[in-house]
Every structure is written in C-alpha cells, then in structure tokens.
Amino acid sequence: MRILGPAPSCLDRLECSLCTAVRPFGPEPAGLCTCGAPLLARYRLDEVRKALHREDLRGRIASLWRYAEILPGVTPVTLGEGFTPLLPASRLGRELGLHGLLIKDESVNPTGSFKARGMSVAVSVAAAQGVRVAATPSAGNAGSALAAYGARAGLQVQLFLPETTPRPFVLEARRLGARVRLVPGSIADAGRVMRESLGQGGWFDFATLREPFRIEGKKTMGYELAEQCGFELPEVVIYPTGGGTGLIGMWKAFDEMEALGWVGGRRPRMIVVQAEGCAPIVRAFERGADRALPWPNPETAASGLRVPGSLGDFLILKAVRESGGTALAVADREMMEGSARLARHEGIDACPEGGATLAALLHLKQEGKVGADERIVLFNTGTGLKYFDAGPGIEPG
C-alpha cells in the first residue's frame, strides 16, 4: 500500500457552530469558540466540486483518507481506518419483514470501534501543529483510539476514565502506552478532573467536540454511506448517541455532498438511540427543547452511552428534527438482546451500543415508523469483545 503524504485539501477556515464567528485554520491548535461552542471546519467546496467528481473515488485507498480533498491537508496518522463494510442483514431482515435492512459495521476499525476515525484525523492535525501531549476523558473506546493514534504519532497520551470503565478498555489503553487515571463518577467527572490538570505540561484537550477535527473523521461515515449506496442516501439511519460527534459529522457530510453535487436534497431520517439510564437528548427532544439538561447519575452497561451531556446537543437535536427523525431510549436488557441477536443472525459481535440500534428498530417497527422496503442502516459502533463482563448474560435462543 502506498504511503500517504499531505493531502491536497481545500480547508478554508473554522466556523463556530453557534455564533458563526470565523477564525483561520493555522499552525496553532484550536479548541472551542470564545462563546464556548464547538468549531466546525469549512472547505472551499466550489473548488472541490471543480476538482473532484464522485467517479474519481474509484480505485482510491480503502480508508477514510480517500476523501482527502474534504479533510485537513496534513500528513495522515493512519492505521487503515474507515471504509468499513455496509452489510445487508438478510436473515434478520426477513425475520422482521424489513427488506432493506443494512448494518454499517464499525467494529472492524483499528482498536475495534468508530472512534478510530475521529482520532486519526484529530491526531494528524495536532501532530502537524506540534502537539506533544494528548489528553482526553473517555468512557472506553475513544481513550483506546487516542492511545493507539498517539502512539503512532509519537505523542504522550494522558487518559482520564471513569472507575466503572470495563477493564478491557483500561488494559488496552495501558498496553498502547497511555497513562491512565481512573476517576470516581461519570465521563463528565473524568473531564472535570482532566481539565483541572491541563496546565501540567501543555496538554491538548481531545475531548468530544472540544476540538474541530474528530468531527471531520466521523463525517466520513456519511460519505461512505453515500458511496456504498450508489449516492442515493438511505431512508433511515439509526445511531447510538453519547456525545453525538458521529451524527453531527454525518449531517455535515450530507450538506457538503449536496454542495458538491454528489447527492440531492433528501436526507435520511436520523434516529438517536440512548440508554434509559442516560437519555439527555431523548428527554430534550420529547420536551421540544433546543438544549439538553445534564442527566443526573447516569447508569448503563453501554459505556459509550453513559454520557450525561454533550456540547453539541443543539446540533444533534437540529439534525434529528430537520430530518424528520426521532430520539428514543432503550433498556440495557434490550441492548444486550439486540447484540446477541445480531451475533446469532448475522455473525456480527456487536457492542451494547450496536445492540441498542436493533432494540430501537424493534420499537420503531412496532409503532409503524419504518417501512418494509425502506433502506434502514443500523450502526454497530464497536466490537462486543470488550464487553464480555458487561450487563446481563443472554442465552442463545
């Protein structure tokens, strides 16, 4: 495989997602806007449209870096992430009477989850800007991914994980060379403790939405969906949502692709799935609110969904409402049953978060909110191998 060098990017500027203030993309690492909202990368899409046509993607490297023109123009720090399979769930679909059921299986990414996408791009940019110490709070997979890409880039990695983080994530991060600190409470508590320590040695904060480029890695899931569906977007996307970077990123990708002339104006109905024990976005959606209140005492076996609040809550809710989608919460038992069913019927060892998407689909089908012939994409965001001791055991049926 050829070695990737700096990409011919058309990255133009950084723009606040809330107040729309603009700042240049330059040699200094960027965090939040001065108003406290996430920054978004903006590209000269008219230039991209002239230089790149969707047919040009054929034969490119099978990784997220195939979309180089709409990613930052830096040397990639890569482990082969992205371009994951979109698999027809034929057996499960027949059983449910859903003929267009698909599974986007992110478990085949490096370190076993979709977090590899965001960390590959974010670490690539940070390394190019001279960052030497990377830090993040994490409920599991993000920490593992930062540890791996930090090691690849020669960065020191500082992780702050809740004490309840499943042990396989802790061991993996340490094996990859990260310095791990376990913190009582939730990921919010881990983030608070980390930020109290940020002054020690010039650490850079890679936490969800606190820098602009994890979104850029995650948005490639949207580009891949389009490419793998012949540039006809599916009708429904069911996505397990903690911090929501992936959903925000995909929604951004759909807009970019429309500007490039690659897709039309129709969007998938975006379905947010959370855990009953931690559902701030669901509660805000049901109340018609634009922002989500922090969830007190979050509890769920799905560590990726044990996120009591998100900086991008308003962006998530906007995408769900604009798409005609919805938000719903499922019980841990339903998640585990969903994971077991994906394993038995389709051979995919899904994480609880992936199982949650199937649990949500069953609710939507019962309520008549999905059609038999619609293309419905379930996102399995990670491998189930790291959760062997999490949640109730499910016996094969």
Secondary structure, DSSP 8 states (H G I E B T S, - for coil): ----------EEEEEETTT--EE---SS---S-TTS--EEEEE-HHHHHHH--GGGGTTS-SSGGGGGGGS-SS----SS-----EEE-HHHHHHHT-TEEEEEEGGGSGGGBTHHHHHHHHHHHHHHTT--EEEEE-SSHHHHHHHHHHHHHT-EEEEEEETTS-HHHHHHHHHTT-EEEEESS-HHHHHHHHHHSTTTTT-EE--TTSSSHHHHHHHHHHHHHHHHTTT---SEEEEE-SS-HHHHHHHHHHHHHHHHTSS-S---EEEEEEETTB-HHHHHHHHT-SS----SS---S-GGG--S--TTHHHHHHHHHHTT-EEEEE-HHHHHHHHHHHHHHH---B-HHHHHHHHHHHHHHHTT-S-TTSEEEEEE-BBGGGGTTSS------
